[in-house]
Amino acid sequence: MRHGVGKPPPVKTAIVKWVNAEKRYGFLLPDDHSGDLFVHGKSCRNGDPVQGERVSYILGCSLSGKPAAVDVRRI
């Protein structure tokens, strides 16, 4: 996904839908209702997300090439 030279990717918001704390992954429910979005704990900047929490994120890709949330932060 290209956003142009010098332009940062858009920051989006979501609610944490589900989390497996032991394996450090979960799913977000984006505010734009685009469908569940995978998130891995290593993509979280200020601690692992908690179910029901609001977060901001940038849309990126998982190692398998599927859409995933990156640069996830509690808001």
N, CA, C and O atoms as a DFTB+ gen file, in Angstrom:
300 C
 N C O
     1  1       0.842      -1.166       0.000
     2  2       0.000       0.000       0.000
     3  2       0.891       1.233       0.000
     4  3       1.652       1.432       0.947
     5  1       0.818       2.066      -1.033
     6  2       1.659       3.251      -1.159
     7  2       0.865       4.489      -0.784
     8  3      -0.311       4.622      -1.122
     9  1       1.529       5.386      -0.082
    10  2       0.870       6.612       0.352
    11  2       1.569       7.848      -0.186
    12  3       1.226       8.963       0.206
    13  1       2.530       7.682      -1.065
    14  2       3.237       8.812      -1.640
    15  2       4.483       9.154      -0.831
    16  3       4.591       8.855       0.358
    17  1       5.413       9.790      -1.525
    18  2       6.666      10.159      -0.899
    19  2       6.414      11.242       0.144
    20  3       5.763      12.248      -0.138
    21  1       6.932      11.029       1.346
    22  2       6.817      12.019       2.398
    23  2       5.477      12.064       3.107
    24  3       5.325      12.800       4.082
    25  1       4.503      11.297       2.643
    26  2       3.193      11.280       3.289
    27  2       3.096      10.090       4.221
    28  3       3.323       8.957       3.797
    29  1       2.760      10.322       5.494
    30  2       2.599       9.183       6.400
    31  2       1.303       8.435       6.093
    32  3       0.346       9.034       5.603
    33  1       1.265       7.149       6.374
    34  2       0.028       6.395       6.158
    35  2      -1.044       6.881       7.128
    36  3      -0.718       7.353       8.217
    37  1      -2.311       6.773       6.751
    38  2      -3.378       7.249       7.636
    39  2      -3.482       6.405       8.912
    40  3      -3.358       5.180       8.879
    41  1      -3.710       7.084      10.019
    42  2      -3.913       6.414      11.306
    43  2      -5.400       6.153      11.453
    44  3      -6.218       7.050      11.247
    45  1      -5.750       4.930      11.809
    46  2      -7.142       4.530      11.975
    47  2      -7.380       4.153      13.436
    48  3      -6.433       4.024      14.212
    49  1      -8.644       3.978      13.804
    50  2      -8.984       3.603      15.182
    51  2      -9.876       2.374      15.181
    52  3     -10.550       2.065      14.199
    53  1      -9.857       1.674      16.329
    54  2     -10.613       0.426      16.451
    55  2     -10.814       0.097      17.923
    56  3     -10.253       0.742      18.809
    57  1     -11.626      -0.921      18.157
    58  2     -11.807      -1.507      19.475
    59  2     -11.208      -2.910      19.431
    60  3     -11.375      -3.634      18.449
    61  1     -10.512      -3.286      20.495
    62  2      -9.947      -4.635      20.576
    63  2     -11.109      -5.606      20.789
    64  3     -11.804      -5.547      21.803
    65  1     -11.306      -6.492      19.825
    66  2     -12.430      -7.429      19.862
    67  2     -12.116      -8.680      20.688
    68  3     -12.947      -9.150      21.466
    69  1     -10.912      -9.206      20.504
    70  2     -10.551     -10.475      21.128
    71  2      -9.039     -10.554      21.234
    72  3      -8.327     -10.095      20.341
    73  1      -8.542     -11.138      22.327
    74  2      -7.098     -11.259      22.535
    75  2      -6.767     -12.618      23.143
    76  3      -7.467     -13.091      24.038
    77  1      -5.707     -13.237      22.657
    78  2      -5.120     -14.410      23.291
    79  2      -3.824     -13.915      23.929
    80  3      -2.789     -13.835      23.268
    81  1      -3.889     -13.583      25.224
    82  2      -2.743     -12.993      25.923
    83  2      -1.544     -13.933      25.952
    84  3      -0.403     -13.475      25.881
    85  1      -1.781     -15.232      26.053
    86  2      -0.686     -16.205      26.120
    87  2       0.123     -16.221      24.818
    88  3       1.352     -16.286      24.845
    89  1      -0.569     -16.160      23.690
    90  2       0.113     -16.213      22.393
    91  2       0.385     -14.820      21.812
    92  3       1.024     -14.695      20.767
    93  1      -0.108     -13.765      22.499
    94  2       0.133     -12.369      22.125
    95  2      -0.393     -12.014      20.738
    96  3       0.318     -11.399      19.943
    97  1      -1.627     -12.395      20.447
    98  2      -2.264     -11.935      19.219
    99  2      -3.751     -11.744      19.483
   100  3      -4.280     -12.191      20.501
   101  1      -4.411     -11.076      18.552
   102  2      -5.838     -10.854      18.701
   103  2      -6.425     -10.240      17.445
   104  3      -5.811     -10.253      16.378
   105  1      -7.629      -9.702      17.596
   106  2      -8.326      -9.088      16.467
   107  2      -8.945      -7.774      16.896
   108  3      -9.441      -7.629      18.013
   109  1      -8.900      -6.820      15.976
   110  2      -9.495      -5.512      16.190
   111  2     -10.776      -5.410      15.383
   112  3     -10.923      -6.061      14.348
   113  1     -11.702      -4.592      15.858
   114  2     -12.916      -4.255      15.126
   115  2     -12.777      -2.791      14.724
   116  3     -13.053      -1.904      15.532
   117  1     -12.348      -2.521      13.475
   118  2     -12.107      -1.148      13.036
   119  2     -13.376      -0.292      13.095
   120  3     -14.483      -0.779      12.862
   121  1     -13.192       0.988      13.410
   122  2     -14.317       1.917      13.471
   123  2     -15.011       2.084      12.122
   124  3     -16.185       2.452      12.072
   125  1     -14.291       1.816      11.024
   126  2     -14.909       1.943       9.693
   127  2     -15.664       0.680       9.277
   128  3     -16.151       0.593       8.150
   129  1     -15.764      -0.300      10.181
   130  2     -16.508      -1.555       9.965
   131  2     -16.012      -2.331       8.750
   132  3     -16.797      -2.978       8.057
   133  1     -14.706      -2.264       8.495
   134  2     -14.128      -2.947       7.336
   135  2     -13.871      -4.435       7.573
   136  3     -13.391      -5.122       6.671
   137  1     -14.177      -4.940       8.752
   138  2     -13.977      -6.356       9.052
   139  2     -12.878      -6.551      10.076
   140  3     -12.028      -5.680      10.255
   141  1     -12.892      -7.690      10.746
   142  2     -11.899      -7.987      11.776
   143  2     -10.486      -7.869      11.215
   144  3     -10.229      -8.220      10.063
   145  1      -9.587      -7.375      12.037
   146  2      -8.214      -7.138      11.608
   147  2      -7.255      -7.770      12.603
   148  3      -7.344      -7.511      13.803
   149  1      -6.342      -8.595      12.115
   150  2      -5.360      -9.288      12.947
   151  2      -4.377      -8.295      13.556
   152  3      -3.990      -7.320      12.912
   153  1      -3.978      -8.546      14.797
   154  2      -2.922      -7.760      15.442
   155  2      -2.046      -8.707      16.259
   156  3      -2.555      -9.594      16.945
   157  1      -0.733      -8.518      16.185
   158  2       0.203      -9.308      16.981
   159  2       0.794      -8.405      18.047
   160  3       0.999      -7.214      17.811
   161  1       1.068      -8.958      19.209
   162  2       1.611      -8.196      20.325
   163  2       2.865      -7.413      19.992
   164  3       3.080      -6.337      20.551
   165  1       3.697      -7.922      19.099
   166  2       4.932      -7.205      18.748
   167  2       4.649      -5.920      17.970
   168  3       5.540      -5.084      17.816
   169  1       3.420      -5.754      17.477
   170  2       3.035      -4.539      16.757
   171  2       2.496      -3.459      17.688
   172  3       2.175      -2.357      17.243
   173  1       2.394      -3.771      18.978
   174  2       1.818      -2.843      19.954
   175  2       2.920      -2.023      20.606
   176  3       3.902      -2.573      21.105
   177  1       2.755      -0.715      20.600
   178  2       3.788       0.197      21.085
   179  2       3.768       0.430      22.593
   180  3       4.817       0.686      23.184
   181  1       2.608       0.349      23.222
   182  2       2.563       0.638      24.663
   183  2       1.831      -0.461      25.428
   184  3       0.879      -0.202      26.165
   185  1       2.296      -1.689      25.236
   186  2       1.734      -2.835      25.939
   187  2       0.726      -3.588      25.105
   188  3       0.134      -3.039      24.176
   189  1       0.535      -4.837      25.438
   190  2      -0.419      -5.665      24.702
   191  2      -1.834      -5.127      24.872
   192  3      -2.189      -4.654      25.952
   193  1      -2.642      -5.195      23.822
   194  2      -4.018      -4.685      23.910
   195  2      -4.880      -5.556      24.812
   196  3      -4.599      -6.738      25.013
   197  1      -5.924      -4.960      25.347
   198  2      -6.868      -5.629      26.227
   199  2      -8.246      -5.570      25.574
   200  3      -8.617      -4.546      24.999
   201  1      -8.999      -6.653      25.657
   202  2     -10.327      -6.708      25.043
   203  2     -11.171      -5.516      25.490
   204  3     -11.230      -5.190      26.676
   205  1     -11.823      -4.869      24.516
   206  2     -12.695      -3.734      24.781
   207  2     -11.988      -2.385      24.754
   208  3     -12.644      -1.344      24.785
   209  1     -10.681      -2.390      24.699
   210  2      -9.883      -1.165      24.711
   211  2      -9.901      -0.492      23.339
   212  3      -9.971      -1.165      22.311
   213  1      -9.839       0.846      23.331
   214  2      -9.735       1.594      22.071
   215  2      -8.267       1.774      21.725
   216  3      -7.443       2.070      22.591
   217  1      -7.949       1.591      20.445
   218  2      -6.579       1.712      19.967
   219  2      -6.540       2.470      18.648
   220  3      -7.542       2.568      17.939
   221  1      -5.367       3.002      18.335
   222  2      -5.114       3.536      17.003
   223  2      -4.129       2.587      16.329
   224  3      -3.397       1.863      17.002
   225  1      -4.116       2.595      15.002
   226  2      -3.233       1.680      14.275
   227  2      -3.027       2.178      12.853
   228  3      -3.728       3.069      12.374
   229  1      -2.057       1.585      12.201
   230  2      -1.820       1.794      10.775
   231  2      -2.045       0.457      10.095
   232  3      -1.613      -0.581      10.597
   233  1      -2.709       0.479       8.969
   234  2      -2.971      -0.753       8.227
   235  2      -1.701      -1.210       7.526
   236  3      -1.113      -0.471       6.736
   237  1      -1.287      -2.438       7.825
   238  2      -0.095      -3.013       7.221
   239  2      -0.377      -4.445       6.802
   240  3      -1.517      -4.798       6.499
   241  1       0.660      -5.268       6.784
   242  2       0.525      -6.671       6.385
   243  2       1.222      -7.575       7.390
   244  3       2.238      -7.217       7.986
   245  1       0.641      -8.762       7.559
   246  2       1.270      -9.781       8.394
   247  2       2.397     -10.435       7.599
   248  3       2.583     -10.142       6.418
   249  1       3.144     -11.319       8.250
   250  2       4.216     -12.024       7.546
   251  2       3.688     -12.870       6.399
   252  3       4.408     -13.145       5.439
   253  1       2.419     -13.287       6.502
   254  2       1.821     -14.095       5.438
   255  2       1.228     -13.228       4.325
   256  3       0.678     -13.756       3.357
   257  1       1.335     -11.901       4.455
   258  2       0.849     -10.996       3.418
   259  2      -0.601     -10.568       3.575
   260  3      -1.132      -9.855       2.723
   261  1      -1.249     -10.994       4.655
   262  2      -2.644     -10.612       4.895
   263  2      -2.697      -9.282       5.633
   264  3      -1.742      -8.924       6.322
   265  1      -3.804      -8.539       5.504
   266  2      -3.928      -7.271       6.229
   267  2      -3.777      -7.476       7.738
   268  3      -4.288      -8.445       8.300
   269  1      -3.071      -6.552       8.376
   270  2      -2.847      -6.609       9.819
   271  2      -2.640      -5.207      10.353
   272  3      -2.211      -4.313       9.622
   273  1      -2.943      -5.014      11.616
   274  2      -2.709      -3.722      12.263
   275  2      -1.260      -3.654      12.731
   276  3      -0.741      -4.604      13.317
   277  1      -0.610      -2.516      12.467
   278  2       0.747      -2.288      12.938
   279  2       0.787      -0.950      13.662
   280  3      -0.136      -0.144      13.543
   281  1       1.844      -0.720      14.401
   282  2       2.012       0.509      15.181
   283  2       0.762       0.789      16.027
   284  3       0.225       1.896      16.023
   285  1       0.321      -0.237      16.744
   286  2      -0.909      -0.166      17.543
   287  2      -0.608       0.532      18.866
   288  3       0.368       0.217      19.547
   289  1      -1.478       1.495      19.215
   290  2      -1.299       2.273      20.453
   291  2      -2.627       2.438      21.162
   292  3      -3.661       2.636      20.524
   293  1      -2.597       2.357      22.488
   294  2      -3.789       2.635      23.279
   295  2      -4.142       4.115      23.134
   296  3      -3.260       4.971      23.067
   297  1      -5.429       4.399      23.087
   298  2      -5.841       5.815      23.051
   299  2      -6.832       6.112      24.157
   300  3      -7.292       7.247      24.287
